[in-house]
Every structure is written in C-alpha cells, then in structure tokens.
C-alpha cells in the first residue's frame, strides 16, 4: 500500500531495472528460417521481406557459419521447388537427392552442432499449392499423412535433428512418430506446428516459395479446412495437447505477436517447449514502417521478441534472428 510500497523504486535506473527484469533474451532463443533455391552462387532477395534471401546450398552453408558464430543454434529450412517437379502426390518431397535432403546434408556436414528442422508439408511440391494431396475437391487427410511420413523419414536419413510438420493434418504427429521409430530414428524429434492459424500474415512467405493455393474451381481456394480459425482459443489448446499425446517433442504457435494470448494458454497447458513463429507479415510490417520513419526498427524488433518470450516461448522462429543476435552480442 502506498506510500509504503512504491513501484518506481525498482525502475529508478537501468542497473536496477536489469537486476529485477523478469524476462531475458539471448541468441540461443532464436531459430532462423532459411529459404533454399536450386543452383550455385544464387542469392535472390525476397521483395516483400527486405534482408531475407533465397540462397543456393553453397551460400546457405556460408550463412550457417555466420549464424553459429552469432550464437544462433537452430534453423528451420524451406525449399523453392522447380515447377517441373511439382505434382499432386508430392513425391519429390522424399527424393533422397532432392533439394531439401541435399541441403540438410550440406548444413550438417559444415556445422554438425547446428540444429536443423526441415519443414514437413507438401505445399512447395504441390501443383495446387496446398499442404496435402487433393482428392474429390478437398485435401485428403490420411493419404497426405502417408506422404508426410515418407518425407520426414527422408529428412531423418539426410541428418535432420527434428522434423517440423506444418501441414495441420489430423493425426500426422502420431503417424510421423510411428514412421520415424520404425525406420530406426528414435532420437529424431518432432516440432509440431500445433496451433497454426489460417492467417493473412503469411503473404510474404508464400511469395518466397511460390506456394500459395492456385485459383481453380475444383479445389479449396484457401487453407481454412485444415489451418485454424483465428477466432478460436480453446481449439489451440486442444490441438497442442493432442500433438503432445501423439509424441510431439515441441509444439508451435503461429503467428506470433497477434497470438500472444494463445502462446500463454498453450504454455500453461503443455509440458513440452513452446515455439513461436514470428512470421513473414509481422517482419514485413516492421520493415515497411521503419523505412518510412514511422517506427524505430531496432526498438520495435527487440520489444516484439521480448514480448513473445515473456508470453511463454522457449524458442522463437524469426526472420529478425541475425539482427537481434548482433544487437544482443553488443
């Protein structure tokens, strides 16, 4: 009770504020999403994501060393697949000589201690841009799961530390765990995109991989039959608990800043680490506002990352990972 208690005593100067600070950030809290392209010495900036590039494997490996030197210990990787390799089965996704598999091998050979979490979903490989196999005008759940198992096992064979299913098919975590174990990969983990919402914040990411659903009358026009309705909260807790029961070693909430209530709810409900994806649209908005002088780029970046950590994130997948790590190391 005032005047016995004065909250401002603990805010008097930066030394006191840092002494009692409840949340802290370090480079090891970050995972960096990387986009990989075919070819050699390829580097193409993504127009809607300034500072983020699609790189060929050789340049990706060079960047991996930079990330590790900054203290970043995990990457999640995505590939831009040539149009001629896309179909409705996704079979290129488990090609042992495919772009993803070669990228995993190259990264682990160059930097064995870097944790590699490849994306597991069919949309980069689909002629329709959907996360699964299209049948009878919809994304078929169980046949997609069978394809995802083959994809995940091929990632494990290439050296992945975790697989990261982002597809939101029902039961896919259980099928992946069974498939990995049957193939002898008991120690390859699963980081499940458990609460992945059907969000408009993903636009720049789909530009990066050319993976947006195509406009065709015979297929769903969007991903709302499998990604979650952003009006729902309890559903996110249910999905996360199901994934943990099915064998997920980590669960993810995606997007980040607009979903911090969900992050806290999931954190309170599960007994595994919670990852948060600070997504492309959130990144692009900060970049655009900062370019116009409307926001202080570095202050907003660090505030958002701290807020995600405060909400309950154990790991933050963010396109700001390098920039934030450089600031933290200073």
C-alpha atoms as one frame of an Amber mdcrd trajectory, in Angstrom:
protein
   0.000   0.000   0.000   1.238   3.460  -0.926   3.325   5.136   0.448   4.958
   2.040   1.965   5.136   0.447  -1.460   6.391   2.427  -4.433   6.746   0.546
  -7.694   9.025   3.206  -9.093  11.817   2.247  -6.670  12.538  -0.742  -8.894
  12.586   1.442 -12.029  14.982   4.123 -10.790  17.822   3.375 -13.240  18.903
   0.784 -15.796  21.049  -1.133 -13.299  18.055  -1.695 -11.014  15.733  -2.418
 -13.947  18.122  -5.039 -15.303  18.532  -6.549 -11.831  14.815  -7.272 -11.439
  13.969  -7.919 -15.108  11.698 -10.946 -15.351  12.433 -11.946 -18.941  15.680
 -12.064 -20.893  16.659 -12.745 -24.491  19.747 -14.423 -25.908  20.736 -15.534
 -29.428  20.112 -19.138 -28.395  16.417 -18.267 -28.043  16.172 -17.804 -31.814
  15.688 -20.093 -34.778  16.319 -18.622 -38.231  14.034 -19.581 -41.152  16.025
 -20.103 -44.357  14.838 -20.333 -47.967  16.876 -22.549 -50.293  16.996 -22.460
 -54.080  18.487 -24.681 -56.761  21.821 -23.836 -58.372  25.122 -22.390 -57.198
  26.071 -18.902 -56.066  22.367 -17.927 -56.150  21.116 -15.143 -53.901  17.746
 -13.516 -54.592  16.221 -11.031 -52.166  12.524 -11.503 -51.447  10.890  -8.157
 -52.335   8.308  -8.262 -49.533  10.943  -9.287 -46.955  13.910  -6.869 -47.138
  17.125  -8.514 -45.999  15.808 -12.066 -46.459  17.043 -14.117 -49.416  16.545
 -17.340 -51.275  20.044 -18.803 -51.436  21.593 -21.821 -53.095  23.038 -24.500
 -50.828  26.623 -23.225 -51.071  25.639 -19.732 -49.881  23.263 -21.194 -47.305
  26.171 -23.072 -45.743  28.196 -19.856 -45.612  25.344 -18.160 -43.765  25.042
 -21.111 -41.376  28.569 -20.383 -40.140  27.646 -16.713 -39.607  24.571 -17.711
 -37.611  26.504 -20.137 -35.435  29.161 -17.526 -34.699  26.391 -15.204 -33.517
  25.147 -17.806 -31.047  22.110 -18.997 -33.035  21.801 -22.742 -32.702  18.772
 -23.721 -34.811  17.435 -23.190 -38.326  14.208 -24.237 -39.968  14.581 -24.652
 -43.692  12.260 -24.383 -46.677  12.900 -25.068 -50.342  11.687 -23.433 -53.532
  10.959 -26.343 -55.836  11.131 -26.141 -59.624   7.731 -26.158 -61.312   8.560
 -29.273 -63.323   8.995 -31.245 -60.066   5.539 -30.416 -58.713   2.559 -32.753
 -58.919  -0.379 -33.833 -56.755   1.453 -36.658 -54.983   4.363 -34.647 -53.572
   6.758 -37.456 -54.444   9.686 -35.050 -54.908   9.387 -34.358 -51.171  11.037
 -37.684 -50.300  13.577 -37.791 -53.132  16.870 -38.638 -51.404  18.666 -36.460
 -53.937  16.140 -33.648 -53.607  16.948 -30.049 -52.760  15.822 -30.338 -49.130
  17.726 -33.552 -48.496  20.913 -32.206 -50.083  20.581 -29.002 -48.053  20.240
 -30.917 -44.784  23.322 -32.998 -45.552  25.362 -29.943 -46.519  24.414 -27.990
 -43.387  25.120 -30.870 -41.022  28.431 -31.617 -42.737  29.524 -27.985 -42.470
  28.245 -27.309 -38.948  27.266 -30.504 -37.118  26.177 -28.639 -33.974  23.586
 -26.532 -35.796  20.117 -27.952 -35.130  18.297 -28.435 -38.440  14.490 -28.562
 -38.506  13.215 -29.019 -42.085   9.648 -28.135 -42.942   7.323 -31.095 -43.457
   4.403 -30.160 -45.711   3.550 -30.759 -49.331   2.700 -27.220 -50.464   6.148
 -26.461 -52.005   5.798 -29.672 -54.026   2.107 -29.388 -54.949   0.794 -28.175
 -58.289  -2.142 -26.824 -56.274  -0.175 -25.035 -53.558  -1.920 -26.975 -50.806
  -0.303 -28.765 -47.877  -1.650 -32.132 -48.907  -2.942 -34.347 -51.674  -6.094
 -33.146 -53.427  -8.868 -35.704 -53.925 -12.571 -35.161 -54.518 -12.173 -31.409
 -54.303 -10.502 -31.301 -50.896  -7.210 -32.017 -49.148  -7.255 -35.691 -48.252
  -6.045 -36.229 -44.707  -4.863 -39.821 -44.415  -3.121 -40.200 -47.771  -1.353
 -36.904 -47.037  -0.156 -38.317 -43.713   1.337 -41.311 -45.502   3.230 -38.958
 -47.825   4.425 -36.854 -44.884   5.883 -39.937 -43.203   7.975 -40.704 -46.283
   9.065 -37.080 -46.403  10.047 -36.990 -42.715  11.967 -40.257 -42.883  13.938
 -38.943 -45.861  14.810 -35.840 -43.806  15.970 -38.009 -40.928  18.083 -40.114
 -43.284  19.714 -36.896 -44.524  20.612 -35.887 -40.962  17.776 -33.706 -39.641
  17.660 -33.277 -35.873  13.922 -32.541 -35.785  11.171 -32.654 -38.367   8.693
 -29.779 -38.353   5.236 -30.714 -39.690   3.425 -27.505 -40.662   0.569 -29.112
 -42.583  -2.129 -29.325 -39.850  -3.434 -32.731 -40.933  -5.229 -34.673 -38.194
  -3.107 -37.411 -36.624   0.077 -36.631 -38.517   2.260 -36.396 -35.387   1.350
 -39.951 -34.387   1.988 -41.238 -37.913   5.330 -39.398 -38.083   6.428 -40.758
 -34.716   5.498 -44.282 -35.735   7.226 -43.905 -39.108  10.428 -42.432 -37.691
  10.638 -45.099 -34.998  10.000 -47.896 -37.484  12.878 -46.561 -39.596  15.187
 -46.510 -36.579  15.130 -42.737 -35.960  14.015 -42.798 -32.342  16.107 -39.757
 -31.483  14.853 -37.521 -34.284  12.413 -35.124 -32.661   9.129 -33.621 -33.827
   8.425 -29.918 -33.543   4.760 -29.757 -34.442   3.008 -26.680 -35.769   0.141
 -27.412 -33.393  -1.758 -24.107 -33.406  -1.234 -22.822 -36.928  -3.906 -20.329
 -37.818  -5.341 -19.519 -41.251  -3.723 -16.107 -41.157  -3.263 -13.263 -43.634
   0.177 -12.652 -42.088   1.745 -15.386 -44.288   1.651 -13.457 -47.563   5.380
 -12.647 -47.929   6.320 -16.255 -47.074   4.171 -17.555 -49.918   5.891 -15.094
 -52.229   9.225 -16.525 -51.112   8.304 -20.097 -52.047   5.605 -19.528 -54.647
   3.390 -21.794 -52.541   0.041 -20.002 -52.394  -3.023 -22.074 -53.337  -3.788
 -21.794 -57.033  -7.057 -20.301 -58.213  -9.060 -23.250 -59.512 -12.731 -24.088
 -59.096 -12.143 -27.786 -58.332 -10.017 -27.228 -55.204 -10.299 -25.208 -51.975
  -9.456 -21.546 -52.560  -7.642 -21.280 -49.217  -6.331 -23.420 -46.341  -9.181
 -22.927 -43.897 -10.262 -26.585 -43.928  -7.051 -27.544 -42.137  -5.476 -24.397
 -40.662  -7.256 -22.986 -37.612  -9.908 -20.275 -37.408  -8.278 -17.218 -35.844
 -11.426 -16.619 -33.756 -10.695 -19.746 -31.693  -8.703 -20.125 -28.490  -9.776
 -23.394 -26.847  -9.167 -25.227 -30.117  -5.485 -24.272 -29.955  -5.100 -25.841
 -26.524  -6.858 -28.991 -27.718  -4.642 -29.292 -30.805  -1.462 -28.797 -28.757
  -2.491 -31.397 -26.182  -3.342 -33.885 -28.917   0.052 -33.391 -30.531   1.855
 -33.940 -27.223  -0.151 -37.130 -26.665   0.832 -38.271 -30.181   4.540 -37.769
 -29.487   5.433 -34.141 -30.266   8.621 -33.021 -28.518   7.816 -29.323 -29.066
   4.665 -27.526 -30.113   4.382 -24.304 -32.089   2.008 -21.361 -32.167   1.893
 -19.439 -35.448   1.702 -16.433 -35.999   3.375 -14.667 -33.086   2.588 -11.133
 -31.946  -1.126 -11.200 -32.781  -1.470 -14.529 -30.916   0.331 -13.963 -27.596
  -2.799 -14.930 -25.668  -2.641 -18.308 -27.399   1.066 -18.662 -26.613   0.371
 -18.230 -22.899  -2.620 -20.571 -22.960  -0.633 -23.294 -24.703   2.368 -22.753
 -22.415   0.136 -23.250 -19.390  -1.425 -26.399 -20.843   1.544 -28.460 -22.073
   4.689 -29.866 -20.508   6.933 -29.523 -23.575   8.772 -26.479 -25.000   6.630
 -23.992 -26.911   7.978 -22.490 -30.140   6.516 -19.321 -31.612   6.821 -18.353
 -35.275   7.252 -14.588 -35.673   6.014 -14.725 -39.226   6.806 -13.000 -42.504
   3.952 -10.496 -42.392   4.968  -9.370 -38.919   8.527  -8.936 -40.164   7.434
  -7.063 -43.290   5.264  -4.609 -41.361   8.136  -3.548 -39.106  10.482  -3.196
 -42.080   7.969  -1.104 -44.038   7.133   1.194 -41.124  10.803   1.662 -40.248
  11.678   2.522 -43.854   9.129   5.344 -43.677  10.484   6.587 -40.382   7.272
   5.755 -38.541   8.878   3.334 -36.059  12.314   2.782 -34.537  13.269  -0.507
 -36.199  15.591  -1.939 -33.556  13.464  -0.913 -30.576  10.285  -2.379 -32.068
  12.122  -5.554 -33.120  13.510  -6.171 -29.651  10.243  -5.271 -27.933   8.283
  -7.747 -30.012  10.809 -10.537 -29.474  10.887  -9.872 -25.727   7.078  -9.928
 -25.609   6.984 -13.282 -27.403   9.474 -14.695 -24.898   7.536 -13.169 -21.989
   4.325 -14.805 -23.222   5.938 -18.231 -22.844   8.077 -19.029 -25.875  11.021
 -21.358 -25.317  12.179 -20.799 -28.899  11.317 -18.043 -31.382  11.495 -18.702
 -35.105  12.086 -15.233 -36.506  13.478 -13.514 -39.589  14.990 -10.990 -37.173
  17.247 -13.650 -35.605  20.506 -12.351 -37.102  19.785  -8.682 -36.481  18.623
  -9.311 -32.924  21.608 -11.543 -32.159  24.002  -8.844 -33.356  22.361  -6.308
 -31.036  22.351  -8.706 -28.090  26.014  -9.574 -28.622  26.887  -5.862 -28.478
